[in-house]
């Protein structure tokens, strides 16, 4: 465990910037915050990576579907190529299992 000033000794606003980053990570469910006296402790949340993976899968699938539709509309790729190459991540994972 290290203090903020040990991580970024030359940053004048390191406390503020790190505080904002930690708040965002905490709100996203990736880390947990605990107070111990005057110290604030941040730990990785046990299920935090599952939350991140779910978000990434949803986002990636949406982006890939939009790109596949764009390519189909533009006539740049046949539908059969889109079915395999640009399949949503969840479908690709289930095929390989």
Jmol script that loads the backbone (N, CA, C; Angstrom):
load data "model"
ATOM      1  N   UNK A   1       0.854  -1.163   0.000  1.00  0.00           N
ATOM      2  CA  UNK A   1       0.000   0.000   0.000  1.00  0.00           C
ATOM      3  C   UNK A   1       0.905   1.233   0.000  1.00  0.00           C
ATOM      4  N   UNK A   2       0.547   2.185  -0.882  1.00  0.00           N
ATOM      5  CA  UNK A   2       1.367   3.392  -0.972  1.00  0.00           C
ATOM      6  C   UNK A   2       0.503   4.633  -0.849  1.00  0.00           C
ATOM      7  N   UNK A   3       1.123   5.706  -0.420  1.00  0.00           N
ATOM      8  CA  UNK A   3       0.437   6.990  -0.306  1.00  0.00           C
ATOM      9  C   UNK A   3       0.432   7.682  -1.661  1.00  0.00           C
ATOM     10  N   UNK A   4      -0.510   8.605  -1.829  1.00  0.00           N
ATOM     11  CA  UNK A   4      -0.628   9.349  -3.088  1.00  0.00           C
ATOM     12  C   UNK A   4       0.679  10.047  -3.431  1.00  0.00           C
ATOM     13  N   UNK A   5       1.301  10.671  -2.453  1.00  0.00           N
ATOM     14  CA  UNK A   5       2.540  11.404  -2.732  1.00  0.00           C
ATOM     15  C   UNK A   5       3.680  10.488  -3.138  1.00  0.00           C
ATOM     16  N   UNK A   6       3.631   9.217  -2.788  1.00  0.00           N
ATOM     17  CA  UNK A   6       4.645   8.259  -3.235  1.00  0.00           C
ATOM     18  C   UNK A   6       4.410   7.859  -4.688  1.00  0.00           C
ATOM     19  N   UNK A   7       3.131   7.845  -5.096  1.00  0.00           N
ATOM     20  CA  UNK A   7       2.795   7.473  -6.473  1.00  0.00           C
ATOM     21  C   UNK A   7       3.094   8.615  -7.431  1.00  0.00           C
ATOM     22  N   UNK A   8       2.745   9.830  -7.044  1.00  0.00           N
ATOM     23  CA  UNK A   8       2.943  11.002  -7.904  1.00  0.00           C
ATOM     24  C   UNK A   8       3.538  12.147  -7.096  1.00  0.00           C
ATOM     25  N   UNK A   9       4.829  12.077  -6.764  1.00  0.00           N
ATOM     26  CA  UNK A   9       5.439  13.081  -5.887  1.00  0.00           C
ATOM     27  C   UNK A   9       5.527  14.480  -6.483  1.00  0.00           C
ATOM     28  N   UNK A  10       5.550  14.603  -7.795  1.00  0.00           N
ATOM     29  CA  UNK A  10       5.738  15.918  -8.418  1.00  0.00           C
ATOM     30  C   UNK A  10       4.436  16.565  -8.863  1.00  0.00           C
ATOM     31  N   UNK A  11       3.328  15.905  -8.666  1.00  0.00           N
ATOM     32  CA  UNK A  11       2.052  16.458  -9.110  1.00  0.00           C
ATOM     33  C   UNK A  11       1.438  17.304  -7.999  1.00  0.00           C
ATOM     34  N   UNK A  12       1.280  18.576  -8.282  1.00  0.00           N
ATOM     35  CA  UNK A  12       0.749  19.494  -7.275  1.00  0.00           C
ATOM     36  C   UNK A  12      -0.694  19.168  -6.905  1.00  0.00           C
ATOM     37  N   UNK A  13      -1.461  18.716  -7.882  1.00  0.00           N
ATOM     38  CA  UNK A  13      -2.875  18.419  -7.621  1.00  0.00           C
ATOM     39  C   UNK A  13      -3.137  16.914  -7.606  1.00  0.00           C
ATOM     40  N   UNK A  14      -2.139  16.124  -7.226  1.00  0.00           N
ATOM     41  CA  UNK A  14      -2.251  14.662  -7.246  1.00  0.00           C
ATOM     42  C   UNK A  14      -3.393  14.168  -6.372  1.00  0.00           C
ATOM     43  N   UNK A  15      -3.583  14.768  -5.209  1.00  0.00           N
ATOM     44  CA  UNK A  15      -4.651  14.330  -4.308  1.00  0.00           C
ATOM     45  C   UNK A  15      -6.017  14.503  -4.959  1.00  0.00           C
ATOM     46  N   UNK A  16      -6.235  15.662  -5.572  1.00  0.00           N
ATOM     47  CA  UNK A  16      -7.519  15.933  -6.204  1.00  0.00           C
ATOM     48  C   UNK A  16      -7.767  14.991  -7.380  1.00  0.00           C
ATOM     49  N   UNK A  17      -6.792  14.874  -8.267  1.00  0.00           N
ATOM     50  CA  UNK A  17      -6.940  14.039  -9.460  1.00  0.00           C
ATOM     51  C   UNK A  17      -7.152  12.589  -9.073  1.00  0.00           C
ATOM     52  N   UNK A  18      -6.346  12.088  -8.156  1.00  0.00           N
ATOM     53  CA  UNK A  18      -6.495  10.707  -7.723  1.00  0.00           C
ATOM     54  C   UNK A  18      -7.845  10.498  -7.037  1.00  0.00           C
ATOM     55  N   UNK A  19      -8.291  11.478  -6.261  1.00  0.00           N
ATOM     56  CA  UNK A  19      -9.595  11.386  -5.611  1.00  0.00           C
ATOM     57  C   UNK A  19     -10.730  11.249  -6.615  1.00  0.00           C
ATOM     58  N   UNK A  20     -10.653  12.030  -7.688  1.00  0.00           N
ATOM     59  CA  UNK A  20     -11.671  11.963  -8.741  1.00  0.00           C
ATOM     60  C   UNK A  20     -11.642  10.581  -9.406  1.00  0.00           C
ATOM     61  N   UNK A  21     -10.459  10.101  -9.730  1.00  0.00           N
ATOM     62  CA  UNK A  21     -10.330   8.776 -10.366  1.00  0.00           C
ATOM     63  C   UNK A  21     -10.859   7.672  -9.458  1.00  0.00           C
ATOM     64  N   UNK A  22     -10.512   7.732  -8.187  1.00  0.00           N
ATOM     65  CA  UNK A  22     -10.978   6.717  -7.242  1.00  0.00           C
ATOM     66  C   UNK A  22     -12.496   6.768  -7.074  1.00  0.00           C
ATOM     67  N   UNK A  23     -13.069   7.947  -7.086  1.00  0.00           N
ATOM     68  CA  UNK A  23     -14.521   8.076  -6.979  1.00  0.00           C
ATOM     69  C   UNK A  23     -15.204   7.453  -8.197  1.00  0.00           C
ATOM     70  N   UNK A  24     -14.668   7.694  -9.374  1.00  0.00           N
ATOM     71  CA  UNK A  24     -15.237   7.111 -10.597  1.00  0.00           C
ATOM     72  C   UNK A  24     -15.155   5.589 -10.545  1.00  0.00           C
ATOM     73  N   UNK A  25     -13.998   5.060 -10.167  1.00  0.00           N
ATOM     74  CA  UNK A  25     -13.833   3.606 -10.065  1.00  0.00           C
ATOM     75  C   UNK A  25     -14.763   3.012  -9.013  1.00  0.00           C
ATOM     76  N   UNK A  26     -14.940   3.706  -7.916  1.00  0.00           N
ATOM     77  CA  UNK A  26     -15.829   3.242  -6.857  1.00  0.00           C
ATOM     78  C   UNK A  26     -17.282   3.250  -7.320  1.00  0.00           C
ATOM     79  N   UNK A  27     -17.701   4.318  -7.977  1.00  0.00           N
ATOM     80  CA  UNK A  27     -19.066   4.404  -8.493  1.00  0.00           C
ATOM     81  C   UNK A  27     -19.348   3.337  -9.546  1.00  0.00           C
ATOM     82  N   UNK A  28     -18.315   2.923 -10.262  1.00  0.00           N
ATOM     83  CA  UNK A  28     -18.467   1.885 -11.282  1.00  0.00           C
ATOM     84  C   UNK A  28     -18.465   0.484 -10.674  1.00  0.00           C
ATOM     85  N   UNK A  29     -18.182   0.381  -9.378  1.00  0.00           N
ATOM     86  CA  UNK A  29     -18.185  -0.921  -8.720  1.00  0.00           C
ATOM     87  C   UNK A  29     -16.889  -1.696  -8.875  1.00  0.00           C
ATOM     88  N   UNK A  30     -15.821  -1.028  -9.299  1.00  0.00           N
ATOM     89  CA  UNK A  30     -14.543  -1.704  -9.513  1.00  0.00           C
ATOM     90  C   UNK A  30     -13.680  -1.757  -8.257  1.00  0.00           C
ATOM     91  N   UNK A  31     -13.856  -0.778  -7.378  1.00  0.00           N
ATOM     92  CA  UNK A  31     -13.092  -0.755  -6.130  1.00  0.00           C
ATOM     93  C   UNK A  31     -14.029  -0.465  -4.964  1.00  0.00           C
ATOM     94  N   UNK A  32     -13.562  -0.766  -3.764  1.00  0.00           N
ATOM     95  CA  UNK A  32     -14.308  -0.477  -2.544  1.00  0.00           C
ATOM     96  C   UNK A  32     -13.497   0.489  -1.694  1.00  0.00           C
ATOM     97  N   UNK A  33     -14.207   1.326  -0.957  1.00  0.00           N
ATOM     98  CA  UNK A  33     -13.566   2.327  -0.112  1.00  0.00           C
ATOM     99  C   UNK A  33     -13.829   1.993   1.350  1.00  0.00           C
ATOM    100  N   UNK A  34     -12.772   2.086   2.161  1.00  0.00           N
ATOM    101  CA  UNK A  34     -12.896   1.911   3.610  1.00  0.00           C
ATOM    102  C   UNK A  34     -12.077   2.997   4.286  1.00  0.00           C
ATOM    103  N   UNK A  35     -12.589   3.485   5.397  1.00  0.00           N
ATOM    104  CA  UNK A  35     -11.849   4.469   6.188  1.00  0.00           C
ATOM    105  C   UNK A  35     -11.230   3.762   7.382  1.00  0.00           C
ATOM    106  N   UNK A  36      -9.980   4.107   7.667  1.00  0.00           N
ATOM    107  CA  UNK A  36      -9.274   3.584   8.836  1.00  0.00           C
ATOM    108  C   UNK A  36      -8.631   4.772   9.538  1.00  0.00           C
ATOM    109  N   UNK A  37      -9.367   5.347  10.479  1.00  0.00           N
ATOM    110  CA  UNK A  37      -8.871   6.561  11.128  1.00  0.00           C
ATOM    111  C   UNK A  37      -8.881   7.707  10.146  1.00  0.00           C
ATOM    112  N   UNK A  38      -7.715   8.294   9.929  1.00  0.00           N
ATOM    113  CA  UNK A  38      -7.606   9.404   8.978  1.00  0.00           C
ATOM    114  C   UNK A  38      -7.222   8.932   7.583  1.00  0.00           C
ATOM    115  N   UNK A  39      -7.065   7.634   7.426  1.00  0.00           N
ATOM    116  CA  UNK A  39      -6.643   7.080   6.128  1.00  0.00           C
ATOM    117  C   UNK A  39      -7.847   6.569   5.353  1.00  0.00           C
ATOM    118  N   UNK A  40      -7.789   6.729   4.061  1.00  0.00           N
ATOM    119  CA  UNK A  40      -8.790   6.172   3.148  1.00  0.00           C
ATOM    120  C   UNK A  40      -8.148   5.008   2.417  1.00  0.00           C
ATOM    121  N   UNK A  41      -8.754   3.848   2.523  1.00  0.00           N
ATOM    122  CA  UNK A  41      -8.221   2.657   1.875  1.00  0.00           C
ATOM    123  C   UNK A  41      -9.114   2.270   0.704  1.00  0.00           C
ATOM    124  N   UNK A  42      -8.503   1.938  -0.407  1.00  0.00           N
ATOM    125  CA  UNK A  42      -9.235   1.511  -1.594  1.00  0.00           C
ATOM    126  C   UNK A  42      -8.742   0.125  -1.969  1.00  0.00           C
ATOM    127  N   UNK A  43      -9.688  -0.786  -2.149  1.00  0.00           N
ATOM    128  CA  UNK A  43      -9.374  -2.172  -2.479  1.00  0.00           C
ATOM    129  C   UNK A  43     -10.139  -2.561  -3.732  1.00  0.00           C
ATOM    130  N   UNK A  44      -9.596  -3.512  -4.480  1.00  0.00           N
ATOM    131  CA  UNK A  44     -10.334  -4.024  -5.629  1.00  0.00           C
ATOM    132  C   UNK A  44     -11.600  -4.709  -5.135  1.00  0.00           C
ATOM    133  N   UNK A  45     -12.711  -4.418  -5.773  1.00  0.00           N
ATOM    134  CA  UNK A  45     -13.984  -5.043  -5.406  1.00  0.00           C
ATOM    135  C   UNK A  45     -13.980  -6.486  -5.913  1.00  0.00           C
ATOM    136  N   UNK A  46     -14.444  -7.430  -5.084  1.00  0.00           N
ATOM    137  CA  UNK A  46     -14.434  -8.841  -5.490  1.00  0.00           C
ATOM    138  C   UNK A  46     -15.111  -9.103  -6.833  1.00  0.00           C
ATOM    139  N   UNK A  47     -16.261  -8.507  -7.076  1.00  0.00           N
ATOM    140  CA  UNK A  47     -16.962  -8.734  -8.345  1.00  0.00           C
ATOM    141  C   UNK A  47     -16.757  -7.626  -9.347  1.00  0.00           C
ATOM    142  N   UNK A  48     -15.798  -6.748  -9.091  1.00  0.00           N
ATOM    143  CA  UNK A  48     -15.590  -5.582  -9.942  1.00  0.00           C
ATOM    144  C   UNK A  48     -15.258  -5.898 -11.381  1.00  0.00           C
ATOM    145  N   UNK A  49     -14.439  -6.892 -11.603  1.00  0.00           N
ATOM    146  CA  UNK A  49     -14.069  -7.215 -12.975  1.00  0.00           C
ATOM    147  C   UNK A  49     -15.252  -7.808 -13.743  1.00  0.00           C
ATOM    148  N   UNK A  50     -16.149  -8.487 -13.054  1.00  0.00           N
ATOM    149  CA  UNK A  50     -17.346  -9.013 -13.715  1.00  0.00           C
ATOM    150  C   UNK A  50     -18.197  -7.857 -14.231  1.00  0.00           C
ATOM    151  N   UNK A  51     -18.306  -6.793 -13.428  1.00  0.00           N
ATOM    152  CA  UNK A  51     -19.047  -5.601 -13.838  1.00  0.00           C
ATOM    153  C   UNK A  51     -18.391  -4.990 -15.078  1.00  0.00           C
ATOM    154  N   UNK A  52     -17.072  -4.877 -15.060  1.00  0.00           N
ATOM    155  CA  UNK A  52     -16.348  -4.309 -16.200  1.00  0.00           C
ATOM    156  C   UNK A  52     -16.511  -5.180 -17.441  1.00  0.00           C
ATOM    157  N   UNK A  53     -16.445  -6.485 -17.273  1.00  0.00           N
ATOM    158  CA  UNK A  53     -16.600  -7.401 -18.415  1.00  0.00           C
ATOM    159  C   UNK A  53     -18.000  -7.295 -19.012  1.00  0.00           C
ATOM    160  N   UNK A  54     -19.021  -7.204 -18.173  1.00  0.00           N
ATOM    161  CA  UNK A  54     -20.395  -7.064 -18.670  1.00  0.00           C
ATOM    162  C   UNK A  54     -20.545  -5.770 -19.459  1.00  0.00           C
ATOM    163  N   UNK A  55     -19.999  -4.675 -18.938  1.00  0.00           N
ATOM    164  CA  UNK A  55     -20.085  -3.396 -19.635  1.00  0.00           C
ATOM    165  C   UNK A  55     -19.362  -3.475 -20.977  1.00  0.00           C
ATOM    166  N   UNK A  56     -18.168  -4.047 -20.976  1.00  0.00           N
ATOM    167  CA  UNK A  56     -17.393  -4.143 -22.206  1.00  0.00           C
ATOM    168  C   UNK A  56     -18.106  -5.006 -23.238  1.00  0.00           C
ATOM    169  N   UNK A  57     -18.685  -6.110 -22.804  1.00  0.00           N
ATOM    170  CA  UNK A  57     -19.403  -6.989 -23.727  1.00  0.00           C
ATOM    171  C   UNK A  57     -20.589  -6.261 -24.343  1.00  0.00           C
ATOM    172  N   UNK A  58     -21.378  -5.561 -23.514  1.00  0.00           N
ATOM    173  CA  UNK A  58     -22.531  -4.812 -24.041  1.00  0.00           C
ATOM    174  C   UNK A  58     -22.073  -3.741 -25.025  1.00  0.00           C
ATOM    175  N   UNK A  59     -21.054  -2.994 -24.644  1.00  0.00           N
ATOM    176  CA  UNK A  59     -20.571  -1.905 -25.490  1.00  0.00           C
ATOM    177  C   UNK A  59     -19.987  -2.445 -26.789  1.00  0.00           C
ATOM    178  N   UNK A  60     -19.156  -3.470 -26.683  1.00  0.00           N
ATOM    179  CA  UNK A  60     -18.505  -4.052 -27.855  1.00  0.00           C
ATOM    180  C   UNK A  60     -19.540  -4.609 -28.818  1.00  0.00           C
ATOM    181  N   UNK A  61     -20.540  -5.321 -28.302  1.00  0.00           N
ATOM    182  CA  UNK A  61     -21.575  -5.887 -29.165  1.00  0.00           C
ATOM    183  C   UNK A  61     -22.349  -4.792 -29.890  1.00  0.00           C
ATOM    184  N   UNK A  62     -22.645  -3.704 -29.208  1.00  0.00           N
ATOM    185  CA  UNK A  62     -23.368  -2.594 -29.824  1.00  0.00           C
ATOM    186  C   UNK A  62     -22.536  -1.960 -30.933  1.00  0.00           C
ATOM    187  N   UNK A  63     -21.268  -1.734 -30.661  1.00  0.00           N
ATOM    188  CA  UNK A  63     -20.379  -1.125 -31.651  1.00  0.00           C
ATOM    189  C   UNK A  63     -20.206  -2.040 -32.861  1.00  0.00           C
ATOM    190  N   UNK A  64     -19.985  -3.328 -32.617  1.00  0.00           N
ATOM    191  CA  UNK A  64     -19.823  -4.267 -33.733  1.00  0.00           C
ATOM    192  C   UNK A  64     -21.084  -4.375 -34.573  1.00  0.00           C
ATOM    193  N   UNK A  65     -22.241  -4.404 -33.933  1.00  0.00           N
ATOM    194  CA  UNK A  65     -23.495  -4.486 -34.675  1.00  0.00           C
ATOM    195  C   UNK A  65     -23.692  -3.241 -35.542  1.00  0.00           C
ATOM    196  N   UNK A  66     -23.384  -2.075 -34.990  1.00  0.00           N
ATOM    197  CA  UNK A  66     -23.505  -0.829 -35.760  1.00  0.00           C
ATOM    198  C   UNK A  66     -22.534  -0.821 -36.932  1.00  0.00           C
ATOM    199  N   UNK A  67     -21.315  -1.295 -36.707  1.00  0.00           N
ATOM    200  CA  UNK A  67     -20.324  -1.349 -37.794  1.00  0.00           C
ATOM    201  C   UNK A  67     -20.755  -2.345 -38.867  1.00  0.00           C
ATOM    202  N   UNK A  68     -21.272  -3.491 -38.450  1.00  0.00           N
ATOM    203  CA  UNK A  68     -21.721  -4.496 -39.409  1.00  0.00           C
ATOM    204  C   UNK A  68     -22.859  -3.941 -40.258  1.00  0.00           C
ATOM    205  N   UNK A  69     -23.787  -3.234 -39.632  1.00  0.00           N
ATOM    206  CA  UNK A  69     -24.892  -2.634 -40.367  1.00  0.00           C
ATOM    207  C   UNK A  69     -24.383  -1.584 -41.349  1.00  0.00           C
ATOM    208  N   UNK A  70     -23.448  -0.772 -40.904  1.00  0.00           N
ATOM    209  CA  UNK A  70     -22.852   0.239 -41.781  1.00  0.00           C
ATOM    210  C   UNK A  70     -22.213  -0.415 -43.003  1.00  0.00           C
ATOM    211  N   UNK A  71     -21.427  -1.467 -42.755  1.00  0.00           N
ATOM    212  CA  UNK A  71     -20.757  -2.157 -43.871  1.00  0.00           C
ATOM    213  C   UNK A  71     -21.775  -2.786 -44.819  1.00  0.00           C
ATOM    214  N   UNK A  72     -22.848  -3.322 -44.282  1.00  0.00           N
ATOM    215  CA  UNK A  72     -23.886  -3.931 -45.098  1.00  0.00           C
ATOM    216  C   UNK A  72     -24.587  -2.886 -45.950  1.00  0.00           C
ATOM    217  N   UNK A  73     -24.916  -1.749 -45.358  1.00  0.00           N
ATOM    218  CA  UNK A  73     -25.586  -0.667 -46.081  1.00  0.00           C
ATOM    219  C   UNK A  73     -24.689  -0.120 -47.181  1.00  0.00           C
ATOM    220  N   UNK A  74     -23.413   0.010 -46.895  1.00  0.00           N
ATOM    221  CA  UNK A  74     -22.462   0.536 -47.875  1.00  0.00           C
ATOM    222  C   UNK A  74     -22.119  -0.498 -48.946  1.00  0.00           C
ATOM    223  N   UNK A  75     -22.522  -1.729 -48.750  1.00  0.00           N
ATOM    224  CA  UNK A  75     -22.239  -2.775 -49.723  1.00  0.00           C
ATOM    225  C   UNK A  75     -20.796  -3.239 -49.699  1.00  0.00           C
ATOM    226  N   UNK A  76     -20.092  -2.963 -48.614  1.00  0.00           N
ATOM    227  CA  UNK A  76     -18.676  -3.298 -48.535  1.00  0.00           C
ATOM    228  C   UNK A  76     -18.412  -4.744 -48.163  1.00  0.00           C
ATOM    229  N   UNK A  77     -19.396  -5.409 -47.575  1.00  0.00           N
ATOM    230  CA  UNK A  77     -19.184  -6.799 -47.177  1.00  0.00           C
ATOM    231  C   UNK A  77     -20.495  -7.551 -47.302  1.00  0.00           C
ATOM    232  N   UNK A  78     -20.446  -8.763 -47.818  1.00  0.00           N
ATOM    233  CA  UNK A  78     -21.675  -9.556 -47.904  1.00  0.00           C
ATOM    234  C   UNK A  78     -22.171  -9.944 -46.514  1.00  0.00           C
ATOM    235  N   UNK A  79     -23.455 -10.217 -46.412  1.00  0.00           N
ATOM    236  CA  UNK A  79     -24.054 -10.564 -45.118  1.00  0.00           C
ATOM    237  C   UNK A  79     -23.406 -11.796 -44.508  1.00  0.00           C
ATOM    238  N   UNK A  80     -22.989 -12.753 -45.327  1.00  0.00           N
ATOM    239  CA  UNK A  80     -22.386 -13.971 -44.776  1.00  0.00           C
ATOM    240  C   UNK A  80     -21.070 -13.649 -44.061  1.00  0.00           C
ATOM    241  N   UNK A  81     -20.307 -12.702 -44.555  1.00  0.00           N
ATOM    242  CA  UNK A  81     -19.058 -12.326 -43.890  1.00  0.00           C
ATOM    243  C   UNK A  81     -19.356 -11.646 -42.557  1.00  0.00           C
ATOM    244  N   UNK A  82     -20.429 -10.860 -42.534  1.00  0.00           N
ATOM    245  CA  UNK A  82     -20.788 -10.176 -41.290  1.00  0.00           C
ATOM    246  C   UNK A  82     -21.253 -11.163 -40.235  1.00  0.00           C
ATOM    247  N   UNK A  83     -21.884 -12.233 -40.640  1.00  0.00           N
ATOM    248  CA  UNK A  83     -22.400 -13.214 -39.685  1.00  0.00           C
ATOM    249  C   UNK A  83     -21.291 -13.853 -38.866  1.00  0.00           C
ATOM    250  N   UNK A  84     -20.125 -14.057 -39.441  1.00  0.00           N
ATOM    251  CA  UNK A  84     -19.056 -14.722 -38.694  1.00  0.00           C
ATOM    252  C   UNK A  84     -18.021 -13.743 -38.166  1.00  0.00           C
ATOM    253  N   UNK A  85     -17.530 -12.879 -39.024  1.00  0.00           N
ATOM    254  CA  UNK A  85     -16.436 -11.990 -38.624  1.00  0.00           C
ATOM    255  C   UNK A  85     -16.883 -10.954 -37.609  1.00  0.00           C
ATOM    256  N   UNK A  86     -18.107 -10.454 -37.744  1.00  0.00           N
ATOM    257  CA  UNK A  86     -18.558  -9.380 -36.881  1.00  0.00           C
ATOM    258  C   UNK A  86     -19.659  -9.829 -35.921  1.00  0.00           C
ATOM    259  N   UNK A  87     -19.681 -11.097 -35.589  1.00  0.00           N
ATOM    260  CA  UNK A  87     -20.678 -11.590 -34.631  1.00  0.00           C
ATOM    261  C   UNK A  87     -20.404 -10.991 -33.265  1.00  0.00           C
ATOM    262  N   UNK A  88     -21.456 -10.768 -32.478  1.00  0.00           N
ATOM    263  CA  UNK A  88     -21.252 -10.239 -31.127  1.00  0.00           C
ATOM    264  C   UNK A  88     -20.321 -11.131 -30.319  1.00  0.00           C
ATOM    265  N   UNK A  89     -19.590 -10.522 -29.410  1.00  0.00           N
ATOM    266  CA  UNK A  89     -18.606 -11.251 -28.608  1.00  0.00           C
ATOM    267  C   UNK A  89     -19.230 -12.415 -27.860  1.00  0.00           C
ATOM    268  N   UNK A  90     -20.439 -12.245 -27.351  1.00  0.00           N
ATOM    269  CA  UNK A  90     -21.070 -13.316 -26.580  1.00  0.00           C
ATOM    270  C   UNK A  90     -21.311 -14.529 -27.458  1.00  0.00           C
ATOM    271  N   UNK A  91     -21.666 -14.310 -28.717  1.00  0.00           N
ATOM    272  CA  UNK A  91     -21.881 -15.437 -29.629  1.00  0.00           C
ATOM    273  C   UNK A  91     -20.562 -16.103 -29.987  1.00  0.00           C
ATOM    274  N   UNK A  92     -19.518 -15.312 -30.187  1.00  0.00           N
ATOM    275  CA  UNK A  92     -18.218 -15.895 -30.530  1.00  0.00           C
ATOM    276  C   UNK A  92     -17.710 -16.746 -29.375  1.00  0.00           C
ATOM    277  N   UNK A  93     -17.880 -16.256 -28.136  1.00  0.00           N
ATOM    278  CA  UNK A  93     -17.401 -17.017 -26.983  1.00  0.00           C
ATOM    279  C   UNK A  93     -18.162 -18.316 -26.822  1.00  0.00           C
ATOM    280  N   UNK A  94     -19.492 -18.272 -27.036  1.00  0.00           N
ATOM    281  CA  UNK A  94     -20.282 -19.479 -26.833  1.00  0.00           C
ATOM    282  C   UNK A  94     -19.965 -20.517 -27.898  1.00  0.00           C
ATOM    283  N   UNK A  95     -19.561 -20.090 -29.109  1.00  0.00           N
ATOM    284  CA  UNK A  95     -19.201 -21.045 -30.159  1.00  0.00           C
ATOM    285  C   UNK A  95     -17.904 -21.783 -29.835  1.00  0.00           C
ATOM    286  N   UNK A  96     -16.979 -21.094 -29.172  1.00  0.00           N
ATOM    287  CA  UNK A  96     -15.677 -21.704 -28.908  1.00  0.00           C
ATOM    288  C   UNK A  96     -15.676 -22.589 -27.670  1.00  0.00           C
ATOM    289  N   UNK A  97     -16.719 -22.533 -26.858  1.00  0.00           N
ATOM    290  CA  UNK A  97     -16.760 -23.317 -25.630  1.00  0.00           C
ATOM    291  C   UNK A  97     -17.159 -24.750 -25.895  1.00  0.00           C
TER     292      UNK A  97
END
end "model"
wireframe off; spacefill off
backbone 0.3
color backbone group
